[in-house]
Amino acid sequence: MYSRIDLFVCLGYFIAVAAIGFLSARRQRASVSGYFRAGNQLPWYAIGFSIVAAGISSEQFVGEVGYAYKLGLPVANWEWLVLPALSILLWIFVPLYVRNRIATMPEYLERRFGGRARTLYACLTVASYVLVNFALVFYTGGFALEKMWGINRHAAVWLLALVTGAYTIYGGLAAVAWTGSFQCVLLLGGGLYVFFAGLQKIGWDWSAVLGSGQRAHLFTSADHEVPWTALVVLMLSTNVWYYATNQYINQRCLAARDEWHAKMGVLFSAALQILIPLATCFPGMIYRVLEPGLEKPDGAYPLVVAAVVPEGLRGLVVAAMISAIMSTISGLVNSTSTLVALDLVQRWKGRKWPEARLVRAGQLSGTAALLVGALLAPLVMKWENLFRYAQDIWAPMAAPVVVVFLAGALWPGARERGALLCLWMAVLSAPLVLAKAVLADAGIHFLPENLENAMVLAIAVALMAIVSMALFSSRLPLGGSIPGAAVAGALILSLAAWSPSASAMALLFASLGLVIPLLIARRAPAENLWDRSMLATAGDFRGWRSLWLWWGALAAVLLAIYIWLW
C-alpha cells in the first residue's frame, strides 16, 4: 500500500522537524521565561499556526475522519463551531491574561479564588492531559502507522514519544511553537491535497459527498447520534473550555510579543479553522462514496490516502498526519511541564529555587507524563470510536470549569467556595463517565436513558454548576446553600432525563441571560476582572491591523457556511 519512497519522505520529515525544534530553542531554554514562555517573543503567525497544530491531532485524522465516514456533515461542527469560543478567548480572556501577566491558567484562579483553586485545577488539568489527551493521541497515532506500514502500533507509539519528546523537553515552548508552525503548514497542505484528490477521484460529485438526509446537514434532530442539543454543549461548554481555559492552547498567547500579537494569533487560528474540516472531516465522507461498506470507520483515513494519492506523494500526506500527532504531543509535554513546575513544584517546594532547577523540574515532569501517556494508550481501545472517547470524557468535565472562569472574569461576587465546588464537580465527572461506559459494556445502566449520552449529561452538569456557583457565592450560610443546590440539582437532572431539548434550551438561555448583562455591566477596571476597556488594543489601527475587521470577516464567512449547510 505504501512504498519505500513514502517511508523515506517520512524519515526526512522526522529529521527536518527535529532540526527545527533543536535550533529554534538554543537561546530560550535556560530561564523560566525562555523555557515556559519562549521569552515572550512569539509573533501572531507563529501563535496562530501553533494553536491549530496543537488542536489537530491523530484523533482528527483517525477518529474524526472515521466518525464523518459514519455520520457525515454534522461532525464538521467540531471544527466550524469554534467562533463563539474563540471570540470569548479573543475579547475576554486574552486581554485579561496578558494585562495581568498570567503565566498559567491555574495562576489566574489563585488570584481570583485562592491557592486551593489553583492546586485543584492544576491537578485536574495534568490528569486530563495524561489520562485522556496523551493516551488518545499516542494510540491513534500508533493505529494509523500500523495500518499504513504494518509497524507494530506499540512500537510506533514509542517512536513518536522518543522523537517528539527529545526536542520538546530540550527546547520548551519555543521549540513547540516553531515546529508547530512548520507542522501546521504541512498538515493543512496534506489534508487539503487528500480532499481535492478525493473529489477528483469521484468526478467532483459534491452531492454524493454530502449524501442525503441528516448526513447532509450541520444540524440534526434530537434523536441523532450528534443531536443539536450536543452542539449547544459543544459551543457553550467544551469549546470554551478547550480554547479559553486550557493551558495547552493559551500558553502560546501568553508568550506573545504583546497583546495585539496574541489577539491576532487567535484570529489567524480561527481563519485556518475554516479549512480544517476539508482535511479532517470530508476525506471520510469522500471515502464513503468510494467504499460504502467499511466495517471499521476508524480505518478510513489510511485507506482514502492509499486510494487517491499517488506513490511518493503518499509520504508527504502521511508526514502531514504525523505532523498533527507530534505537534499535539509536544504541546502536551510543554504544558504539563509548565503546570507542574510553576503551579505545583514552585509553590510547594521551589519558591527559592534557581530558575535552572525549576526548568529541570519541568523537563522531568514532562518526561514522566510522556511515558505514562504512552503506557496508557492501549486503554482507549475500549471505545467504539476513538473520537468519541475524548468527547465523552471532556464534555461533562468542561462545563463546571467554564462556569468558574467566566464567573471569575465577569462577576465580582464570585467566591472561593463556589469555585471549589464547581471544580470538584469537574474532577468527579471523569470517573462517573468512565464507570458509566465500563458498566454499560457489561449491560448495566445506572443512569436514565437520556443521561447515558455524555453530551446530555454535560448539559445537566453545566446547569448545576451555574446554580452552585450562584448559591455558594451568595451570603447564605452553608446550611442554606447545600439544600438549595441539592433540590436544584435534582430538578435539573429530572429535566435532562425527561427532555434533552428543553434542558439544552435552558442552558442556552441561562448562558446568554447571565453573560451578556455581566459584559454590559463591567465598566470600571478592577484587578483580575474583565472590563470593557479590554475590547480596545494598543496597536489596533485601521486597515489590515484592525482586529474587529478580521473578526467581522470571519464571522460572516462562518455564518454563510451555516446558512448554506444548515
ChimeraX attribute file (.defattr): number of C-alpha atoms within 10 A of each C-alpha:
attribute: neighborCount
match mode: 1-to-1
recipient: residues
	/A:1	13
	/A:2	19
	/A:3	13
	/A:4	12
	/A:5	14
	/A:6	21
	/A:7	18
	/A:8	14
	/A:9	18
	/A:10	21
	/A:11	13
	/A:12	14
	/A:13	21
	/A:14	18
	/A:15	12
	/A:16	13
	/A:17	23
	/A:18	19
	/A:19	14
	/A:20	17
	/A:21	27
	/A:22	19
	/A:23	15
	/A:24	22
	/A:25	24
	/A:26	13
	/A:27	14
	/A:28	21
	/A:29	24
	/A:30	17
	/A:31	18
	/A:32	23
	/A:33	17
	/A:34	21
	/A:35	29
	/A:36	30
	/A:37	25
	/A:38	29
	/A:39	19
	/A:40	17
	/A:41	17
	/A:42	24
	/A:43	19
	/A:44	25
	/A:45	18
	/A:46	25
	/A:47	32
	/A:48	29
	/A:49	24
	/A:50	29
	/A:51	32
	/A:52	29
	/A:53	31
	/A:54	26
	/A:55	21
	/A:56	24
	/A:57	29
	/A:58	28
	/A:59	28
	/A:60	28
	/A:61	31
	/A:62	28
	/A:63	28
	/A:64	30
	/A:65	34
	/A:66	31
	/A:67	25
	/A:68	28
	/A:69	30
	/A:70	21
	/A:71	18
	/A:72	27
	/A:73	27
	/A:74	25
	/A:75	25
	/A:76	22
	/A:77	18
	/A:78	18
	/A:79	21
	/A:80	20
	/A:81	21
	/A:82	22
	/A:83	24
	/A:84	14
	/A:85	20
	/A:86	23
	/A:87	21
	/A:88	15
	/A:89	24
	/A:90	25
	/A:91	18
	/A:92	22
	/A:93	24
	/A:94	24
	/A:95	26
	/A:96	22
	/A:97	23
	/A:98	17
	/A:99	14
	/A:100	14
	/A:101	12
	/A:102	17
	/A:103	22
	/A:104	24
	/A:105	23
	/A:106	28
	/A:107	23
	/A:108	23
	/A:109	25
	/A:110	17
	/A:111	17
	/A:112	24
	/A:113	20
	/A:114	18
	/A:115	16
	/A:116	16
	/A:117	25
	/A:118	23
	/A:119	21
	/A:120	18
	/A:121	24
	/A:122	24
	/A:123	18
	/A:124	18
	/A:125	21
	/A:126	21
	/A:127	15
	/A:128	19
	/A:129	22
	/A:130	23
	/A:131	19
	/A:132	20
	/A:133	22
	/A:134	25
	/A:135	25
	/A:136	29
	/A:137	27
	/A:138	32
	/A:139	27
	/A:140	28
	/A:141	27
	/A:142	26
	/A:143	23
	/A:144	25
	/A:145	21
	/A:146	17
	/A:147	17
	/A:148	19
	/A:149	15
	/A:150	13
	/A:151	15
	/A:152	13
	/A:153	20
	/A:154	18
	/A:155	13
	/A:156	20
	/A:157	25
	/A:158	17
	/A:159	13
	/A:160	20
	/A:161	21
	/A:162	14
	/A:163	16
	/A:164	25
	/A:165	23
	/A:166	16
	/A:167	23
	/A:168	30
	/A:169	27
	/A:170	17
	/A:171	27
	/A:172	34
	/A:173	33
	/A:174	32
	/A:175	31
	/A:176	33
	/A:177	31
	/A:178	23
	/A:179	29
	/A:180	31
	/A:181	22
	/A:182	19
	/A:183	28
	/A:184	26
	/A:185	16
	/A:186	23
	/A:187	29
	/A:188	26
	/A:189	16
	/A:190	23
	/A:191	26
	/A:192	21
	/A:193	21
	/A:194	27
	/A:195	25
	/A:196	17
	/A:197	21
	/A:198	26
	/A:199	20
	/A:200	12
	/A:201	16
	/A:202	16
	/A:203	10
	/A:204	13
	/A:205	13
	/A:206	11
	/A:207	9
	/A:208	16
	/A:209	24
	/A:210	19
	/A:211	17
	/A:212	11
	/A:213	9
	/A:214	16
	/A:215	20
	/A:216	19
	/A:217	19
	/A:218	24
	/A:219	22
	/A:220	21
	/A:221	12
	/A:222	14
	/A:223	12
	/A:224	14
	/A:225	12
	/A:226	18
	/A:227	19
	/A:228	20
	/A:229	25
	/A:230	25
	/A:231	21
	/A:232	20
	/A:233	25
	/A:234	26
	/A:235	20
	/A:236	23
	/A:237	27
	/A:238	27
	/A:239	25
	/A:240	28
	/A:241	24
	/A:242	21
	/A:243	23
	/A:244	24
	/A:245	23
	/A:246	17
	/A:247	26
	/A:248	26
	/A:249	22
	/A:250	25
	/A:251	25
	/A:252	30
	/A:253	31
	/A:254	27
	/A:255	27
	/A:256	25
	/A:257	16
	/A:258	21
	/A:259	23
	/A:260	22
	/A:261	22
	/A:262	28
	/A:263	26
	/A:264	25
	/A:265	26
	/A:266	28
	/A:267	26
	/A:268	22
	/A:269	23
	/A:270	25
	/A:271	21
	/A:272	15
	/A:273	22
	/A:274	19
	/A:275	15
	/A:276	23
	/A:277	24
	/A:278	20
	/A:279	22
	/A:280	33
	/A:281	31
	/A:282	29
	/A:283	31
	/A:284	35
	/A:285	30
	/A:286	31
	/A:287	28
	/A:288	23
	/A:289	17
	/A:290	16
	/A:291	14
	/A:292	12
	/A:293	9
	/A:294	14
	/A:295	9
	/A:296	12
	/A:297	22
	/A:298	28
	/A:299	21
	/A:300	30
	/A:301	29
	/A:302	25
	/A:303	16
	/A:304	23
	/A:305	27
	/A:306	16
	/A:307	17
	/A:308	21
	/A:309	18
	/A:310	13
	/A:311	15
	/A:312	16
	/A:313	16
	/A:314	25
	/A:315	26
	/A:316	24
	/A:317	26
	/A:318	27
	/A:319	24
	/A:320	24
	/A:321	29
	/A:322	25
	/A:323	31
	/A:324	29
	/A:325	29
	/A:326	31
	/A:327	30
	/A:328	28
	/A:329	27
	/A:330	30
	/A:331	29
	/A:332	26
	/A:333	29
	/A:334	30
	/A:335	29
	/A:336	27
	/A:337	29
	/A:338	32
	/A:339	29
	/A:340	23
	/A:341	26
	/A:342	24
	/A:343	24
	/A:344	18
	/A:345	18
	/A:346	16
	/A:347	14
	/A:348	11
	/A:349	9
	/A:350	16
	/A:351	11
	/A:352	9
	/A:353	11
	/A:354	11
	/A:355	15
	/A:356	14
	/A:357	15
	/A:358	24
	/A:359	25
	/A:360	17
	/A:361	20
	/A:362	28
	/A:363	26
	/A:364	16
	/A:365	22
	/A:366	26
	/A:367	22
	/A:368	15
	/A:369	22
	/A:370	26
	/A:371	17
	/A:372	14
	/A:373	25
	/A:374	22
	/A:375	17
	/A:376	17
	/A:377	24
	/A:378	18
	/A:379	13
	/A:380	20
	/A:381	13
	/A:382	12
	/A:383	15
	/A:384	12
	/A:385	19
	/A:386	24
	/A:387	22
	/A:388	16
	/A:389	21
	/A:390	19
	/A:391	15
	/A:392	20
	/A:393	21
	/A:394	26
	/A:395	29
	/A:396	30
	/A:397	29
	/A:398	28
	/A:399	31
	/A:400	31
	/A:401	28
	/A:402	26
	/A:403	26
	/A:404	27
	/A:405	22
	/A:406	21
	/A:407	24
	/A:408	23
	/A:409	23
	/A:410	23
	/A:411	18
	/A:412	15
	/A:413	12
	/A:414	23
	/A:415	21
	/A:416	22
	/A:417	20
	/A:418	23
	/A:419	30
	/A:420	23
	/A:421	18
	/A:422	27
	/A:423	25
	/A:424	17
	/A:425	22
	/A:426	25
	/A:427	23
	/A:428	13
	/A:429	22
	/A:430	19
	/A:431	12
	/A:432	12
	/A:433	20
	/A:434	14
	/A:435	14
	/A:436	18
	/A:437	20
	/A:438	14
	/A:439	12
	/A:440	13
	/A:441	12
	/A:442	8
	/A:443	8
	/A:444	11
	/A:445	15
	/A:446	11
	/A:447	12
	/A:448	13
	/A:449	10
	/A:450	16
	/A:451	20
	/A:452	17
	/A:453	17
	/A:454	21
	/A:455	28
	/A:456	27
	/A:457	24
	/A:458	29
	/A:459	33
	/A:460	28
	/A:461	26
	/A:462	31
	/A:463	25
	/A:464	24
	/A:465	27
	/A:466	22
	/A:467	20
	/A:468	27
	/A:469	24
	/A:470	19
	/A:471	21
	/A:472	25
	/A:473	17
	/A:474	16
	/A:475	12
	/A:476	11
	/A:477	10
	/A:478	13
	/A:479	8
	/A:480	12
	/A:481	17
	/A:482	15
	/A:483	11
	/A:484	15
	/A:485	19
	/A:486	13
	/A:487	10
	/A:488	16
	/A:489	19
	/A:490	12
	/A:491	14
	/A:492	21
	/A:493	22
	/A:494	16
	/A:495	17
	/A:496	24
	/A:497	19
	/A:498	15
	/A:499	14
	/A:500	27
	/A:501	21
	/A:502	13
	/A:503	22
	/A:504	26
	/A:505	14
	/A:506	17
	/A:507	22
	/A:508	18
	/A:509	11
	/A:510	13
	/A:511	17
	/A:512	12
	/A:513	11
	/A:514	14
	/A:515	15
	/A:516	11
	/A:517	11
	/A:518	19
	/A:519	16
	/A:520	11
	/A:521	13
	/A:522	18
	/A:523	13
	/A:524	10
	/A:525	12
	/A:526	10
	/A:527	11
	/A:528	19
	/A:529	22
	/A:530	27
	/A:531	22
	/A:532	15
	/A:533	12
	/A:534	17
	/A:535	13
	/A:536	13
	/A:537	16
	/A:538	9
	/A:539	13
	/A:540	15
	/A:541	11
	/A:542	10
	/A:543	9
	/A:544	9
	/A:545	13
	/A:546	15
	/A:547	22
	/A:548	15
	/A:549	12
	/A:550	18
	/A:551	20
	/A:552	10
	/A:553	12
	/A:554	18
	/A:555	16
	/A:556	11
	/A:557	13
	/A:558	17
	/A:559	14
	/A:560	12
	/A:561	14
	/A:562	15
	/A:563	10
	/A:564	10
	/A:565	13
	/A:566	14
